[in-house]
Amino acid sequence: MQFIMLEPYYSVILERENVGDASVATYSYKFRVPDRLGIFRFVIDYRRYGLTFLDEQCEVSVIQWRHDAFPRYLTRAMPFYVSVFVLMAAFFLFVTTFLFSDFQKVSGASSSNKLKPD
């Protein structure tokens, strides 16, 4: 079996499932589709001398998920989520400290130091 777009991504030998029963032959193979969007073809080209040839092709489309099919929150992105909330908390603390601090106690800062015209 081959999984083909322009060139084969997978070219594998099918594995037999039912080994116990000789009259029934079921072949399968499990694989993950590559992270490439497009139209692919499953191609089975089985040629064996003295037996019937199998030539089967099936087209499938590999599409991206819809916007609502993704999970809402990714667990791998927890450091980014935490950093956003830490940044918001730090900004809130900075603003409250700046608003409620008394600048009269700071040396060199007084309201009487205004620019005097010459």
Rosetta silent file (secondary structure, phi, psi, omega in degrees, C-alpha in Angstrom):
SEQUENCE: MQFIMLEPYYSVILERENVGDASVATYSYKFRVPDRLGIFRFVIDYRRYGLTFLDEQCEVSVIQWRHDAFPRYLTRAMPFYVSVFVLMAAFFLFVTTFLFSDFQKVSGASSSNKLKPD
SCORE:     score description
SCORE:     0.000 S_00000001
   1 L     0.000  141.942  175.870    0.000    0.000    0.000 S_00000001
   2 E  -128.208  145.863  175.095    1.185    3.502   -0.747 S_00000001
   3 E  -115.650  108.627 -165.243   -0.097    6.857    0.492 S_00000001
   4 E  -121.594  136.817  164.891    0.754    9.305   -2.282 S_00000001
   5 L  -111.279  -84.607  170.643    0.416   13.025   -2.902 S_00000001
   6 L  -102.505  -32.033  175.359    3.129   13.893   -5.390 S_00000001
   7 L  -134.744  156.203 -177.119    5.573   11.368   -4.023 S_00000001
   8 E   -65.391  127.221  173.157    4.909    8.452   -1.693 S_00000001
   9 E   -85.256  -39.799  177.510    4.786    9.457    1.955 S_00000001
  10 E  -130.432  133.983  171.999    4.293    5.890    3.083 S_00000001
  11 E  -133.981   99.931 -169.996    5.114    2.765    1.194 S_00000001
  12 L  -127.076  162.433  174.215    4.371   -0.146    3.518 S_00000001
  13 L   -96.563  130.676 -179.815    3.580   -3.817    3.433 S_00000001
  14 L   -70.652  144.718 -178.577    0.119   -4.680    4.710 S_00000001
  15 E  -104.202  141.263 -178.881   -0.039   -6.941    7.743 S_00000001
  16 E   -81.310  132.278 -177.976   -2.398   -9.895    8.009 S_00000001
  17 L   -86.162  -55.622 -175.782   -4.890   -9.684   10.878 S_00000001
  18 L   -90.792   93.099 -179.026   -6.525  -13.140   11.097 S_00000001
  19 L   -80.886  -29.895 -175.506   -3.657  -15.578   11.214 S_00000001
  20 L   -69.269  -39.692 -175.902   -5.732  -18.444   12.687 S_00000001
  21 L   -96.761  116.683 -175.902   -8.321  -18.773    9.904 S_00000001
  22 L   -78.783  -21.161 -177.531   -6.734  -19.657    6.559 S_00000001
  23 L   -80.980  -22.095 -179.292   -9.910  -19.081    4.520 S_00000001
  24 L  -111.639  123.140  179.107  -10.267  -15.432    5.555 S_00000001
  25 L  -119.626  111.712  177.330   -7.452  -13.036    4.766 S_00000001
  26 L  -119.227  123.454 -179.428   -7.769   -9.509    6.140 S_00000001
  27 E  -112.985  143.521  179.249   -4.857   -7.151    5.747 S_00000001
  28 E  -154.250  167.315  175.142   -4.453   -3.793    7.439 S_00000001
  29 L  -158.253  132.958  178.701   -1.944   -1.175    8.495 S_00000001
  30 L  -106.003  132.752  177.427   -2.346    1.777   10.879 S_00000001
  31 L  -149.352  164.620  176.859   -0.425    5.000   10.308 S_00000001
  32 L   -97.932  138.846  179.277   -0.668    8.718   11.019 S_00000001
  33 L   -72.462  138.127  179.345   -1.357   11.112    8.187 S_00000001
  34 L   -65.504  160.858 -179.624    1.498   13.609    7.627 S_00000001
  35 L   -80.802   56.293 -179.478    1.043   17.277    8.556 S_00000001
  36 L  -134.877  125.715 -177.764    0.522   18.227    4.961 S_00000001
  37 L   -87.676  145.509  177.510   -2.810   19.372    3.583 S_00000001
  38 E   152.765 -167.270  179.391   -4.040   18.256    0.189 S_00000001
  39 E  -105.312  123.549 -178.311   -5.526   15.396   -1.762 S_00000001
  40 E  -113.763  164.638  176.470   -3.817   12.052   -1.302 S_00000001
  41 E  -126.227  133.786  166.044   -4.311    8.663   -2.893 S_00000001
  42 E   -87.692  126.062 -179.149   -4.260    5.246   -1.311 S_00000001
  43 E  -124.476  122.686  172.638   -2.732    2.950   -3.896 S_00000001
  44 E  -117.054  116.290  179.585   -2.713   -0.832   -3.618 S_00000001
  45 E  -127.064   93.949 -175.200   -0.892   -2.509   -6.454 S_00000001
  46 E  -111.661  110.675 -179.136   -0.520   -6.190   -5.664 S_00000001
  47 L  -121.649  120.157  178.957    0.846   -8.303   -8.495 S_00000001
  48 L  -136.797  131.564 -175.879    1.643  -11.910   -7.928 S_00000001
  49 L   -63.725  129.258  178.145    2.285  -14.448  -10.634 S_00000001
  50 L    91.762   -8.674  179.319   -0.489  -17.020  -10.904 S_00000001
  51 L  -120.707  168.586  178.257   -3.007  -15.007   -8.843 S_00000001
  52 L   -69.975  137.580  178.064   -5.427  -12.192   -9.618 S_00000001
  53 L   -78.897  142.545  173.310   -3.834   -8.764   -9.630 S_00000001
  54 E  -109.715  122.138  176.034   -5.128   -6.150   -7.206 S_00000001
  55 E  -134.944   98.606 -175.196   -4.985   -2.577   -8.418 S_00000001
  56 E  -124.819  134.669  177.137   -7.013   -0.291   -6.166 S_00000001
  57 E  -134.034  137.876 -179.455   -6.824    3.489   -5.838 S_00000001
  58 E  -141.042  127.306  179.461   -8.844    5.703   -3.518 S_00000001
  59 E   -93.525  135.951  176.180   -8.560    9.481   -3.192 S_00000001
  60 E  -131.658  150.614  177.038   -8.904   11.114    0.217 S_00000001
  61 E  -107.187  132.882  176.533   -8.595   14.745    1.214 S_00000001
  62 E  -103.335  113.303 -176.759   -6.533   15.747    4.223 S_00000001
  63 L  -120.051  161.851  177.345   -7.911   18.995    5.593 S_00000001
  64 L   -79.721  161.206  178.695   -7.179   21.081    8.642 S_00000001
  65 L   -66.790  152.415  172.103   -9.511   21.097   11.591 S_00000001
  66 L   -69.175  162.498 -175.784  -12.284   23.626   11.744 S_00000001
  67 L   -64.039  -23.868  179.587  -11.739   26.517   14.118 S_00000001
  68 L   -98.340    5.628  179.351  -14.117   24.996   16.663 S_00000001
  69 L   -91.833  -14.319  178.989  -12.654   21.496   16.481 S_00000001
  70 L   -76.654  153.039  174.527   -9.467   22.398   18.350 S_00000001
  71 L   -64.287  150.124 -174.261   -9.348   22.011   22.127 S_00000001
  72 L   -66.353  -50.447  179.332  -10.174   25.216   23.983 S_00000001
  73 L  -123.910  131.679  178.651   -7.020   25.382   26.126 S_00000001
  74 L   -90.240  131.663  179.495   -3.802   23.604   25.331 S_00000001
  75 H   -70.809  -26.063  178.142   -2.000   22.101   28.297 S_00000001
  76 H   -70.664  -19.065 -177.381    1.334   22.644   26.567 S_00000001
  77 H   -94.615   12.597 -179.165    0.662   26.390   26.525 S_00000001
  78 H   -57.388  -39.771  176.614    0.324   26.721   30.316 S_00000001
  79 H   -58.849  -35.151  178.931    3.593   28.714   30.662 S_00000001
  80 H   -71.529  -40.794  177.354    2.189   31.304   28.244 S_00000001
  81 H   -62.069  -44.634 -179.766   -1.132   31.482   30.091 S_00000001
  82 H   -63.781  -41.361 -179.092    0.674   31.913   33.421 S_00000001
  83 H   -64.803  -33.416  177.353    2.961   34.596   31.993 S_00000001
  84 H   -64.873  -45.865 -179.116   -0.047   36.602   30.778 S_00000001
  85 H   -69.661  -34.978  175.954   -1.636   36.602   34.232 S_00000001
  86 H   -65.147  -40.784  177.852    1.680   37.404   35.957 S_00000001
  87 H   -63.984  -41.199  177.792    2.156   40.336   33.579 S_00000001
  88 H   -65.198  -41.422  179.342   -1.363   41.621   34.324 S_00000001
  89 H   -66.067  -41.081  178.959   -0.789   41.314   38.096 S_00000001
  90 H   -65.126  -39.586  177.674    2.590   43.087   37.864 S_00000001
  91 H   -64.900  -42.586  178.226    1.047   45.912   35.839 S_00000001
  92 H   -61.645  -44.120  178.404   -1.793   46.257   38.367 S_00000001
  93 H   -64.350  -40.592  178.638    0.686   46.412   41.283 S_00000001
  94 H   -63.126  -44.963 -178.511    2.836   48.972   39.482 S_00000001
  95 H   -66.592  -44.587  179.371   -0.130   51.213   38.711 S_00000001
  96 H   -65.492  -38.248  177.207   -1.571   51.033   42.238 S_00000001
  97 H   -64.941  -41.795 -179.810    1.850   51.719   43.753 S_00000001
  98 H   -67.835  -39.896 -177.777    2.363   54.685   41.451 S_00000001
  99 H   -71.025  -38.345 -173.523   -1.102   56.126   42.079 S_00000001
 100 H  -101.092   10.639  177.008   -1.087   55.828   45.853 S_00000001
 101 L   -84.261  152.047 -179.160    2.543   56.747   46.566 S_00000001
 102 L  -100.463  110.074 -177.572    3.332   60.032   48.241 S_00000001
 103 H   -81.764   -6.283  177.597    5.820   61.969   46.143 S_00000001
 104 H   -70.694  -26.868 -179.051    6.223   64.665   48.796 S_00000001
 105 H   -80.748  -12.617 -179.304    8.473   62.346   50.818 S_00000001
 106 L   -78.086  132.367 -178.121   10.866   61.859   47.926 S_00000001
 107 L   -70.360  137.757  178.004   13.918   64.105   48.186 S_00000001
 108 L    88.878   -2.742  179.248   14.214   66.684   45.443 S_00000001
 109 L  -116.247  112.250  176.643   10.549   66.579   44.526 S_00000001
 110 L  -142.238  157.949 -178.400    8.446   69.449   45.731 S_00000001
 111 L   -80.333  -11.651 -178.257    5.552   71.387   44.364 S_00000001
 112 L   -84.322  -12.080  179.673    7.347   74.710   44.954 S_00000001
 113 L   -83.135   77.956  176.631   10.017   73.983   42.314 S_00000001
 114 L  -106.077  156.717  178.051    8.261   75.574   39.412 S_00000001
 115 L   -71.099  128.108  179.829    9.936   77.180   36.469 S_00000001
 116 L  -102.130  132.466  177.560   10.260   80.910   37.023 S_00000001
 117 L   -71.194  145.283 -179.158   10.264   83.177   34.029 S_00000001
 118 L   -78.291    0.000    0.000   13.378   85.369   33.730 S_00000001
